[in-house]
Amino acid sequence: MAASHEKTSSELRKVLILKPPNVFLVHENLFCQRFHFVKAWESPLPTNQFLSTYAQSIEALFCSSLTCITADILSLLPTLRLVVTSSVGVDHIDLNECRRRGIKVANTAEVFTDDVADIAVGLLIDVLRKISAADKFVRAGLWSSEFPLGYKLGGKRVGIVGLGSIGLQVAKRLEAFGCIVSYNSRTKKPSVSFPHYADPRELALNSDVLVICCALTDQTYHMINKEVLSALGKQGFIVNVARGAIVDEKELVRCLVQGEIAGAGLEVFADEPNVPDVLLELNNVVLSPHRGVYTEESFWDSYELISGNLESFFCNKPLLTPVLDE
Amino acid sequence: MAASHEKTSSELRKVLILKPPNVFLVHENLFCQRFHFVKAWESPLPTNQFLSTYAQSIEALFCSSLTCITADILSLLPTLRLVVTSSVGVDHIDLNECRRRGIKVANTAEVFTDDVADIAVGLLIDVLRKISAADKFVRAGLWSSEFPLGYKLGGKRVGIVGLGSIGLQVAKRLEAFGCIVSYNSRTKKPSVSFPHYADPRELALNSDVLVICCALTDQTYHMINKEVLSALGKQGFIVNVARGAIVDEKELVRCLVQGEIAGAGLEVFADEPNVPDVLLELNNVVLSPHRGVYTEESFWDSYELISGNLESFFCNKPLLTPVLDE
């Protein structure tokens, strides 16, 4: 029963959700105290019909990166003025169409940066030092004399592909382990002293480890291809916490199977949730189900940021984390 | 066939090994080019009889931490003047008897410091962010929506038990993740600005994570007991890269099973190689078979250091890494 000071559902501002983001499922009670969510996924109607029937006056939409907000979807929402996504990346939203229509877009900005950087370092330690493999080994009742040697972090030349906020946090952490950092990006960053390589193949040639932290764009699709992997070489390791499609996954799997690179820590895959079967059998990989942002703390922070963006919008205040120029 | 410039086995200086250290097994060929090893473990004779028969003129002994060099063993080696261990810790060597007899002792000093610190951080990331669990999850064909949330490293109050060289390296790494470091040691370290707690229970009360890095001594045996674990509490995590017996393992297992602490990353156990069966079934632990120093690079460095100590001894030069005052 609602306390007298709480608003009833009909007094709350409406927010459309097509498919529920995980942060919504985790903090649904809190979200629903502040907004009235129109839940397309609970309706038996096809999405188009649901939107035509129930969403013609909707002003705000909340989505995750798993829901594509296409021009077609947007055309069914004539009054839409805001898209809030629970992700950092916005490649699932037709930004051009939003811009054209004057629809604002908000993302989760830096909320998940540290968690993703932590997972990148965790996967690297794990694959170099064989921690997941060791855990399986002990649980199978075995002990260390039969366990293979791993590799030291200190002194490893780590090439960071994409030195945005996540890449910078990975660099900061790995420097504390004695790693030697350099990076690839389209343009050299004047504020950064790490060596810059404009060509990812050049970076790979000069690295023992590549950590992929860049956004997926037309330019970065399959950027880590056969040539780059070959330049990384037999002693080389790769960690991907960005998007699976930045790497030519078929080529990566072939290199891992044939020992043309030494190992990989993979948080993302080309066709999630499908992970290539052959990876499941390899000892030189550590696999993670795209959950780099899955911490209690970040889910709380993102709940607060998403709610804050929605409140700001409904109060005609500037968004907390706008993606497009306002 | 030995090249003409190589010494034959009989020209090399003799070094006794009771049980082969792992670094000896990995680099046996190289070791055997420089010294003539007397291998007690290959003889069918009981150790005492072997030593009385074949080791009466032995001056140097090479051991790992798994071979106890007791006063009884030493009494069978009347000409012994050096014990070199492949470990950092020397609690397996009767140092008083060595001192009394004028037997020198050398350890591996700082060779393994970074590797052990790396494993400590790796285990902490692993247990907080559920990396080993995630790897098992993906390999079982599952995907992330069902996977539980982990915990963020940033902001965690990490109490380091024993701020020696390993503890300091753990602190340096964890500061880069945004952890807040304090420590316990008998005496406050004047060169260190982290908060000091003389009482491990006080440290635990003020920590979200304890990382055990101290030596095993009479004073530290079972130092992490029921009271300390209770002070750490239900949200608390523990990482042990030191020695199993520093923790009251039965109490630790009980706390993990009953949810009285949140989780553990364990590299060492009270009765290795025996790991308590109940740990093998828990999801909130990451288990590692005491292999914090198992890297290609450290094994190479320790081969060089051990050989260097033996060479120095036979040339009447100062040891590279003496444990006792010379």
Boltz contact constraints between the chains, C-beta under 6 A:
constraints:
  - contact:
      token1: [A, 114]
      token2: [B, 154]
      max_distance: 6.0
  - contact:
      token1: [A, 115]
      token2: [B, 152]
      max_distance: 6.0
  - contact:
      token1: [A, 118]
      token2: [B, 153]
      max_distance: 6.0
  - contact:
      token1: [A, 122]
      token2: [B, 125]
      max_distance: 6.0
  - contact:
      token1: [A, 122]
      token2: [B, 129]
      max_distance: 6.0
  - contact:
      token1: [A, 122]
      token2: [B, 131]
      max_distance: 6.0
  - contact:
      token1: [A, 125]
      token2: [B, 122]
      max_distance: 6.0
  - contact:
      token1: [A, 126]
      token2: [B, 131]
      max_distance: 6.0
  - contact:
      token1: [A, 129]
      token2: [B, 122]
      max_distance: 6.0
  - contact:
      token1: [A, 131]
      token2: [B, 122]
      max_distance: 6.0
  - contact:
      token1: [A, 131]
      token2: [B, 126]
      max_distance: 6.0
  - contact:
      token1: [A, 132]
      token2: [B, 132]
      max_distance: 6.0
  - contact:
      token1: [A, 132]
      token2: [B, 135]
      max_distance: 6.0
  - contact:
      token1: [A, 134]
      token2: [B, 288]
      max_distance: 6.0
  - contact:
      token1: [A, 134]
      token2: [B, 289]
      max_distance: 6.0
  - contact:
      token1: [A, 135]
      token2: [B, 132]
      max_distance: 6.0
  - contact:
      token1: [A, 135]
      token2: [B, 286]
      max_distance: 6.0
  - contact:
      token1: [A, 135]
      token2: [B, 287]
      max_distance: 6.0
  - contact:
      token1: [A, 138]
      token2: [B, 275]
      max_distance: 6.0
  - contact:
      token1: [A, 138]
      token2: [B, 287]
      max_distance: 6.0
  - contact:
      token1: [A, 138]
      token2: [B, 289]
      max_distance: 6.0
  - contact:
      token1: [A, 139]
      token2: [B, 280]
      max_distance: 6.0
  - contact:
      token1: [A, 143]
      token2: [B, 273]
      max_distance: 6.0
  - contact:
      token1: [A, 143]
      token2: [B, 289]
      max_distance: 6.0
  - contact:
      token1: [A, 144]
      token2: [B, 289]
      max_distance: 6.0
  - contact:
      token1: [A, 144]
      token2: [B, 290]
      max_distance: 6.0
  - contact:
      token1: [A, 144]
      token2: [B, 291]
      max_distance: 6.0
  - contact:
      token1: [A, 147]
      token2: [B, 289]
      max_distance: 6.0
  - contact:
      token1: [A, 147]
      token2: [B, 291]
      max_distance: 6.0
  - contact:
      token1: [A, 149]
      token2: [B, 294]
      max_distance: 6.0
  - contact:
      token1: [A, 149]
      token2: [B, 295]
      max_distance: 6.0
  - contact:
      token1: [A, 149]
      token2: [B, 296]
      max_distance: 6.0
  - contact:
      token1: [A, 150]
      token2: [B, 294]
      max_distance: 6.0
  - contact:
      token1: [A, 150]
      token2: [B, 295]
      max_distance: 6.0
  - contact:
      token1: [A, 151]
      token2: [B, 295]
      max_distance: 6.0
  - contact:
      token1: [A, 151]
      token2: [B, 296]
      max_distance: 6.0
  - contact:
      token1: [A, 152]
      token2: [B, 115]
      max_distance: 6.0
  - contact:
      token1: [A, 152]
      token2: [B, 295]
      max_distance: 6.0
  - contact:
      token1: [A, 152]
      token2: [B, 297]
      max_distance: 6.0
  - contact:
      token1: [A, 153]
      token2: [B, 118]
      max_distance: 6.0
  - contact:
      token1: [A, 154]
      token2: [B, 114]
      max_distance: 6.0
  - contact:
      token1: [A, 172]
      token2: [B, 176]
      max_distance: 6.0
  - contact:
      token1: [A, 173]
      token2: [B, 176]
      max_distance: 6.0
  - contact:
      token1: [A, 173]
      token2: [B, 177]
      max_distance: 6.0
  - contact:
      token1: [A, 176]
      token2: [B, 172]
      max_distance: 6.0
  - contact:
      token1: [A, 176]
      token2: [B, 173]
      max_distance: 6.0
  - contact:
      token1: [A, 176]
      token2: [B, 176]
      max_distance: 6.0
  - contact:
      token1: [A, 273]
      token2: [B, 143]
      max_distance: 6.0
  - contact:
      token1: [A, 275]
      token2: [B, 138]
      max_distance: 6.0
  - contact:
      token1: [A, 280]
      token2: [B, 139]
      max_distance: 6.0
  - contact:
      token1: [A, 286]
      token2: [B, 135]
      max_distance: 6.0
  - contact:
      token1: [A, 287]
      token2: [B, 135]
      max_distance: 6.0
  - contact:
      token1: [A, 287]
      token2: [B, 138]
      max_distance: 6.0
  - contact:
      token1: [A, 288]
      token2: [B, 134]
      max_distance: 6.0
  - contact:
      token1: [A, 289]
      token2: [B, 134]
      max_distance: 6.0
  - contact:
      token1: [A, 289]
      token2: [B, 138]
      max_distance: 6.0
  - contact:
      token1: [A, 289]
      token2: [B, 143]
      max_distance: 6.0
  - contact:
      token1: [A, 289]
      token2: [B, 144]
      max_distance: 6.0
  - contact:
      token1: [A, 289]
      token2: [B, 147]
      max_distance: 6.0
  - contact:
      token1: [A, 290]
      token2: [B, 144]
      max_distance: 6.0
  - contact:
      token1: [A, 291]
      token2: [B, 144]
      max_distance: 6.0
  - contact:
      token1: [A, 291]
      token2: [B, 147]
      max_distance: 6.0
  - contact:
      token1: [A, 294]
      token2: [B, 149]
      max_distance: 6.0
  - contact:
      token1: [A, 295]
      token2: [B, 149]
      max_distance: 6.0
  - contact:
      token1: [A, 295]
      token2: [B, 150]
      max_distance: 6.0
  - contact:
      token1: [A, 295]
      token2: [B, 151]
      max_distance: 6.0
  - contact:
      token1: [A, 295]
      token2: [B, 152]
      max_distance: 6.0
  - contact:
      token1: [A, 296]
      token2: [B, 149]
      max_distance: 6.0
  - contact:
      token1: [A, 296]
      token2: [B, 151]
      max_distance: 6.0
  - contact:
      token1: [A, 297]
      token2: [B, 152]
      max_distance: 6.0
